[in-house]
Amino acid sequence: MSITPKTILSIIPARGGSKGIPGKNIRMVGGKPLLTWSIEQARQTPHISRVFVSTDSPEIATVARQFGAEVITRPAEISGDTASSESCLVHALDYLKAKENLEPDLVVFLQATSPLREADDIQKAIEILQRENADSLFSACRVEGFVWRIEKDGTTRSFTYDHKNRPRRQDAPEDLIENGSIYIFKPWVLRKFNNRLGGKIAVYRMPALNSFQIDEPADFELLEHLMAYRNAEQKAESGKQKVEIGEQKPGGQLSVVSGQLSRIKLLALDFDGVLTDNRVLVAEDGREAVWCNRSDGLGLGMLKRKGIDVIVLSKEKNPVVAARCRKLGIECIQGCDDKLSELKQKAESRKLKGEEIAYVGNDVNDVECLKWVGLPIAVADSVPEVKAAAKWITAKSGGHGAVREVCDAILAAKRHKRQAPSAKRFA
């Protein structure tokens, strides 16, 4: 019997006190906090009606809410290094029962440290559990090869096969390893066994590439490379050059913003953290220098030659801002405490509507402008508040080609619009 989608909830544990990797759950990876990958994947799953993050950290709670999750505050006694995920899950179910008299039919338990899921992995896993009439499910990847085990006394033994009667690889049984990405269970399983798995257990198979987990600090760099590799593979498979945002907004599908890009007549930019990487080099005499990206300047030059205006709105008063803008030949407004008022004045003087303006920002003082313009854009390493206000989050970080990425996207969208055949040609 199929389970009603309304009774399926997702719970994502995310405590704040990780000693191995401090701040792990909200550390930036792939352009956004690690935790938010799992939140968005859960929210985009049709059968999941609500997504909860269980945490003891106010910072994690803030990020979770900004990306569309509900928060369950986890008590300190089940938030330490030795606390099990099961204790967190039981607490979450008890909380929902006490507060809302809610007992779901299914719980989808996601680990934030396993963000490499395809868009439909969770939905497919739910459907497998239903189809097999199972009580719980875990995701796994295949273990290739002949596995040996080293016992505590130092002895070795063949574990997945009999080395005295070595089978052909194609005749060997299938061996699986839990990848920690997806667990699904009926609440009675957790309460009866104090375990996420019990009763009839089903398996959802995932490829090894998508089974990577964060265990140590160096894993974040490797995860970035895996994400980039997977994105490149997906683009190659599609064979299409679409102008799309670099990540999904909470509760929605991947948004195509090419239509808005083609209407842009004015590009407004913050300076620090957008045209720079947010670092500053300070000399002994107090003079400051910043790191910029030459490709950004080239992109802005191409944009201007196509008749698209560019301005910089910066709170920073240091002359380095004006010097860079002078070299790029773009208008600069420095020491700007009210960016939105300045932007509206510039729009009025140019007789532009909000929907004809794109704004690129990275920090909280950009949020008002982002909310007013037609195309709000956040660079990849923006703060969560900026990402929440953006329609497009670039793949690249500030000072590392994010502005060039925006320029290329605007120019591509305008070329596509000019080349699109008109309806009259086929009348």
Secondary structure, DSSP 8 states (H G I E B T S, - for coil): ----GGGEEEEEE--S--SSSTTGGGSEETTEEHHHHHHHHHHT-TT--EEEEEES-HHHHHHHHHTT-EEEE--GGGSSTT--HHHHHHHHHHHHHHHH----SEEEEE-TT-----TTHHHHHHHHHHHTT-SEEEEEEE--S--EEE-TTS-EEESSS-GGG---GGGS---EEEEEEEEEE-HHHHHHHSSS--SSEEEEE--GGGG----STTHHHHHHHHHHHHHHHHHHHH-----B-SS--TTS---B-HHHHTT--EEEE-STTTTEEEEEEE-TTS-EEEEE-HHHHHHHHHHHHTT-EEEEE-S---HHHHHHHHHHT-EEE-S-S-HHHHHHHHHHHTT--GGGEEEEE-SGGGHHHHHHSSEEEE-TT--HHHHHH-SEE-SS-TTTTHHHHHHHHHHHHHHHHHHS--GGGG-
